[in-house]
Structure formats: structure tokens, C-alpha cells
Amino acid sequence: MSIVSARGLCRTYRQGQDEITAVKNANLDIEQGEFVAIVGDSGSGKTTLLNLISCIDNPTNGTVIVDGIDVTDPQNAKKLPSIRRQKIGYIFQEFNLIPILTAKENITLPSLLDSRKADEEYLQTLADLLGIQDRLNHLPSELSGGQKQRVAIARALINHPAVLLADEPTGNLDKKSADEIMELLKKVNKQDMTVLLVTHNERYADMCDRKIYIEDGKLTSFTDCSVNCIKSP
């Protein structure tokens, strides 16, 4: 079953007199439980595509369906903030943690924004999985880059989303920390979490089930990594 489905997806911007199309007629399906990489150079449209899927940005044309909900339907416009929090987990390259909140408070914030009490048992499960049990009461300034990203992953997962989107989640990390984050994303995926990763790192893309290449806003090729790529041990 497709958790994410996009058809005819386009995003055009205006810069002065110029019109720039960042995503051009994209069609894709992401199945339940897949780990898919979107690969391309800087400026190829990777992040724009992810932002359209995540409802952070609105397409100029086309449709996006997430877990059975057409997030591009104008009738759902007022519901988009809650749809984002409940259906979509998003991991940013820049972490985007709130500096005055502890790690635990950052993780539970999406639940609080929905006026719901965070699931403490699930929070502890995530903390154990991500190795941040002893960092929950620390502020972001007291965490390493890798620890900040682990907290960000927990925050993205706390509401049991249908899909986890990750925009260059290793981009601000040293190689050791980046490798650890990729291994953690693989662990999360093995818990039947659908993961869509944006990266320019071919080695990390090869760790996924499938690679989708994007160039100048166009999806150019699809690669089944189980056949064509060497998996990490």
C-alpha cells in the first residue's frame, strides 16, 4: 500500500521577471515500510520535493496523498497543521531544537501542540532505541551534534507518524556521528516505519531499499538497491 503518492507535482517560484520550476511533473509512490532515498546535487529540487510531500510548501500543480489523505485538497487546508503533526515526522539538517527546552520537552512538543499528553512509555522506548536515555533532561546546548539529531528523530517519531521524512539528516555531522544516525534510521525502518531520506551521499543512499534520482527538478531514474546496490553490513 502506498503511504505517499504524488502525481503531476510541480512547484514554480518567481524571482523578479524569472520563473523557476524547482519540481517538474513528479510522480512517485512510497510503499508502507520502505526506506527510500531521494538523491541529487545541491539545487536539484530534493528539499523542495520533500517540503511538498510534508505540507511545508504547497505545489503549483499536482496532488500529494499521505496515508490516504489528499494534503493538496483545499478542503483540508485548515487541517494541515494537525495532519503534519500526526501523519508526518520530519527530521531537519539543522536539528531545529528549541534552545530553552530540554531534550525531553523538545521530543514531547508535537504531542503538546495537539493538546495531548505525550506517551511516556513510547518516549522511553525511543530514548532506549536512540541511546539518549541519560540526555533527556539536558538542553540542546549541552548536547553534541549527533545527540541533537537523535533527539530530533525522537521528536519526529513521538506521534507515531505514517512516514518519516529526513532532509540531509547527516549533513551537519562528522562521519562517525553521520554513520550512527544512518544506522539508527535503519533500525527505525525495521520497526515498520516508512522512511524517505533526502541525501547527496551515494553511500548512504545505497543503504536504502530504493533510490530515486532528481535532476533540475525532474525525477530521472529509480534504482532498486536490493538488486543493484551493495548494502552495508
Backbone torsions as a table, in degrees:
resi	resn	phi	psi	omega
1	MET	NA	135.7	179.8
2	SER	-77.7	121.2	174.2
3	ILE	-81.9	-36.7	176.4
4	VAL	-124.4	130.6	177.2
5	SER	-138.3	127.6	178.8
6	ALA	-125.1	138.9	178.9
7	ARG	-135.7	128.5	176.2
8	GLY	57.2	35.7	-172.2
9	LEU	-77.6	124.7	179.2
10	CYS	-134.5	145.7	172.7
11	ARG	-139.5	117.5	-178.2
12	THR	-117.7	136.4	177.7
13	TYR	-118.3	155.6	173.3
14	ARG	-111.0	130.1	173.0
15	GLN	-123.6	97.7	-175.0
16	GLY	65.3	-123.6	178.7
17	GLN	-88.3	-6.2	-175.8
18	ASP	-93.0	147.6	175.0
19	GLU	-115.3	123.3	-177.3
20	ILE	-116.5	125.1	177.5
21	THR	-100.9	109.7	-176.0
22	ALA	-82.9	-30.8	175.7
23	VAL	-132.1	130.2	-172.0
24	LYS	-121.2	105.9	170.9
25	ASN	49.9	53.3	-177.5
26	ALA	-83.0	133.7	174.2
27	ASN	-127.0	125.0	177.2
28	LEU	-157.5	156.7	175.7
29	ASP	-132.9	132.5	175.6
30	ILE	-115.3	122.1	-175.0
31	GLU	-87.9	157.0	177.4
32	GLN	-54.1	128.2	175.9
33	GLY	84.2	-1.3	179.4
34	GLU	-75.4	155.2	169.7
35	PHE	-119.9	104.7	-171.5
36	VAL	-117.9	136.1	176.7
37	ALA	-106.5	135.8	169.3
38	ILE	-103.9	118.1	-170.3
39	VAL	-117.1	137.2	176.7
40	GLY	179.1	164.3	178.8
41	ASP	-70.6	168.6	174.5
42	SER	-59.5	134.9	180.0
43	GLY	82.8	6.5	-177.5
44	SER	-80.7	-14.7	-179.8
45	GLY	110.9	6.7	-177.0
46	LYS	-58.7	-54.4	-176.0
47	THR	-67.5	-37.9	177.2
48	THR	-59.5	-43.6	178.4
49	LEU	-61.2	-44.1	179.3
50	LEU	-63.9	-40.0	-180.0
51	ASN	-67.0	-31.2	176.0
52	LEU	-69.9	-41.1	179.0
53	ILE	-66.2	-35.3	-174.9
54	SER	-86.7	-0.4	-178.1
55	CYS	70.5	12.1	173.8
56	ILE	-71.0	-33.5	178.6
57	ASP	-125.1	159.4	179.8
58	ASN	-108.7	136.5	179.4
59	PRO	-72.3	151.5	171.7
60	THR	-72.3	-38.7	175.4
61	ASN	-145.1	160.6	174.5
62	GLY	100.9	175.6	-177.6
63	THR	-130.0	151.1	173.5
64	VAL	-132.2	127.4	176.1
65	ILE	-116.5	125.5	179.1
66	VAL	-119.8	116.5	178.9
67	ASP	50.9	44.2	175.2
68	GLY	85.3	-1.2	-178.9
69	ILE	-108.8	126.5	176.1
70	ASP	-79.3	99.0	-175.7
71	VAL	-77.3	-6.8	176.6
72	THR	-97.7	-2.0	178.0
73	ASP	-73.0	122.5	-179.7
74	PRO	-54.6	-26.6	179.6
75	GLN	-67.6	-19.3	179.4
76	ASN	-97.7	4.2	-173.6
77	ALA	-56.9	-44.1	-177.9
78	LYS	-70.7	-19.0	-178.3
79	LYS	-91.4	-6.9	-171.7
80	LEU	-57.5	-41.9	178.8
81	PRO	-57.5	-43.4	179.8
82	SER	-73.1	-34.6	176.2
83	ILE	-61.7	-43.7	178.6
84	ARG	-58.9	-46.6	-176.1
85	ARG	-69.3	-33.5	-172.7
86	GLN	-94.2	-28.9	-174.6
87	LYS	-106.3	-23.2	-169.7
88	ILE	-127.4	123.3	170.4
89	GLY	-99.5	135.5	-174.7
90	TYR	-128.8	126.2	176.5
91	ILE	-109.9	123.0	-177.2
92	PHE	-97.0	151.8	175.1
93	GLN	-61.8	-35.7	-175.1
94	GLU	-90.2	10.6	179.2
95	PHE	72.0	-52.7	179.2
96	ASN	56.9	41.2	173.4
97	LEU	-84.0	147.6	178.2
98	ILE	-82.0	118.7	-169.1
99	PRO	-63.6	-26.5	-176.5
100	ILE	-90.5	-0.8	178.3
101	LEU	-104.8	146.5	175.4
102	THR	-69.7	170.1	177.4
103	ALA	-56.7	-45.2	-179.6
104	LYS	-62.7	-42.4	179.9
105	GLU	-66.1	-36.6	175.6
106	ASN	-63.8	-42.2	-178.3
107	ILE	-64.3	-41.4	-174.3
108	THR	-85.4	-6.5	-175.9
109	LEU	-56.1	-44.2	179.9
110	PRO	-58.2	-36.2	177.7
111	SER	-67.0	-42.9	-179.2
112	LEU	-64.5	-35.8	178.4
113	LEU	-65.3	-24.0	175.4
114	ASP	-93.4	12.8	179.3
115	SER	58.2	37.3	178.2
116	ARG	-124.2	147.4	174.9
117	LYS	-76.8	135.1	-179.5
118	ALA	-65.5	146.9	177.7
119	ASP	-76.9	99.9	-175.0
120	GLU	-63.2	-37.5	180.0
121	GLU	-64.6	-42.4	179.1
122	TYR	-68.9	-35.9	176.7
123	LEU	-58.6	-44.1	178.9
124	GLN	-67.4	-35.6	176.2
125	THR	-62.2	-44.4	178.3
126	LEU	-64.6	-42.2	-179.8
127	ALA	-61.6	-40.1	177.7
128	ASP	-66.4	-45.5	-179.0
129	LEU	-60.7	-39.7	-173.9
130	LEU	-94.9	-3.0	176.2
131	GLY	70.5	37.7	-179.5
132	ILE	-123.5	24.8	-177.8
133	GLN	-56.2	-39.4	-175.5
134	ASP	-91.4	9.3	-178.2
135	ARG	-116.5	2.5	-172.7
136	LEU	-63.5	-29.2	-178.4
137	ASN	-97.0	11.7	179.9
138	HIS	-96.0	147.4	173.4
139	LEU	-77.2	157.3	178.4
140	PRO	-53.8	-34.2	180.0
141	SER	-65.3	-16.1	-179.6
142	GLU	-98.8	7.1	-177.4
143	LEU	-111.9	150.5	172.4
144	SER	-76.2	170.3	179.1
145	GLY	-59.2	-43.9	179.5
146	GLY	-63.8	-39.2	178.1
147	GLN	-66.9	-39.5	176.8
148	LYS	-59.6	-42.2	-178.9
149	GLN	-69.9	-32.0	175.0
150	ARG	-64.1	-41.4	176.6
151	VAL	-62.9	-41.8	179.7
152	ALA	-63.3	-37.2	177.0
153	ILE	-64.9	-44.8	178.6
154	ALA	-60.5	-42.2	178.1
155	ARG	-60.6	-40.5	-179.1
156	ALA	-67.9	-24.0	-175.5
157	LEU	-98.8	-13.8	-168.0
158	ILE	-59.9	-29.4	-178.8
159	ASN	-94.8	16.5	179.6
160	HIS	53.1	59.2	-176.6
161	PRO	-68.1	163.8	176.3
162	ALA	-77.2	-29.2	-178.1
163	VAL	-146.4	144.4	177.2
164	LEU	-109.7	119.8	178.7
165	LEU	-105.1	134.3	-176.9
166	ALA	-131.5	116.8	-177.4
167	ASP	-100.1	99.6	-179.3
168	GLU	47.0	54.8	-174.2
169	PRO	-67.1	-13.4	178.9
170	THR	-103.0	1.0	-170.3
171	GLY	-62.8	-30.9	-177.9
172	ASN	-103.6	19.4	-174.6
173	LEU	-117.5	153.5	171.9
174	ASP	-70.2	166.4	-172.7
175	LYS	-58.8	-42.9	-178.3
176	LYS	-62.0	-48.4	179.9
177	SER	-65.1	-38.7	179.7
178	ALA	-63.7	-43.1	177.9
179	ASP	-61.4	-40.0	179.7
180	GLU	-64.7	-41.1	179.1
181	ILE	-64.3	-40.0	178.3
182	MET	-64.0	-40.2	177.8
183	GLU	-64.6	-36.4	178.0
184	LEU	-67.1	-39.8	177.0
185	LEU	-63.4	-35.0	175.9
186	LYS	-65.8	-39.7	177.6
187	LYS	-63.3	-43.6	178.5
188	VAL	-60.8	-43.1	179.5
189	ASN	-61.4	-36.6	179.9
190	LYS	-69.1	-13.1	173.8
191	GLN	-86.0	18.4	179.9
192	ASP	71.8	26.9	174.8
193	MET	-92.1	126.6	175.7
194	THR	-74.4	129.2	-176.7
195	VAL	-125.5	130.3	174.9
196	LEU	-119.2	112.4	-173.3
197	LEU	-108.7	128.0	170.9
198	VAL	-96.8	127.1	-179.2
199	THR	-155.9	156.7	169.3
200	HIS	-108.7	2.6	-176.6
201	ASN	-91.7	109.1	-176.7
202	GLU	-63.6	-34.4	-179.5
203	ARG	-63.7	-41.1	177.8
204	TYR	-71.1	-36.8	178.0
205	ALA	-62.4	-35.1	179.7
206	ASP	-68.0	-15.8	178.1
207	MET	-80.6	-8.6	-178.0
208	CYS	-90.7	172.2	177.8
209	ASP	-74.5	-34.1	-172.8
210	ARG	-147.3	147.7	175.1
211	LYS	-119.3	135.5	174.8
212	ILE	-118.8	120.8	-178.7
213	TYR	-93.5	140.3	177.2
214	ILE	-128.6	135.2	-179.1
215	GLU	-141.9	124.2	-177.9
216	ASP	50.7	40.5	176.1
217	GLY	84.0	-5.4	-178.3
218	LYS	-106.5	136.4	171.8
219	LEU	-75.7	117.9	-169.6
220	THR	-103.8	-28.5	-179.6
221	SER	-161.8	157.8	179.8
222	PHE	-127.1	132.0	-177.6
223	THR	-125.3	128.7	175.2
224	ASP	-85.7	110.1	-175.6
225	CYS	-71.1	-20.9	178.7
226	SER	-67.5	-21.3	-179.6
227	VAL	-104.4	-41.8	-168.1
228	ASN	-106.0	-8.5	-175.1
229	CYS	-119.6	152.3	175.8
230	ILE	-90.9	117.7	-179.2
231	LYS	-74.7	152.8	173.1
232	SER	-71.0	151.8	-178.9
233	PRO	-63.9	NA	NA
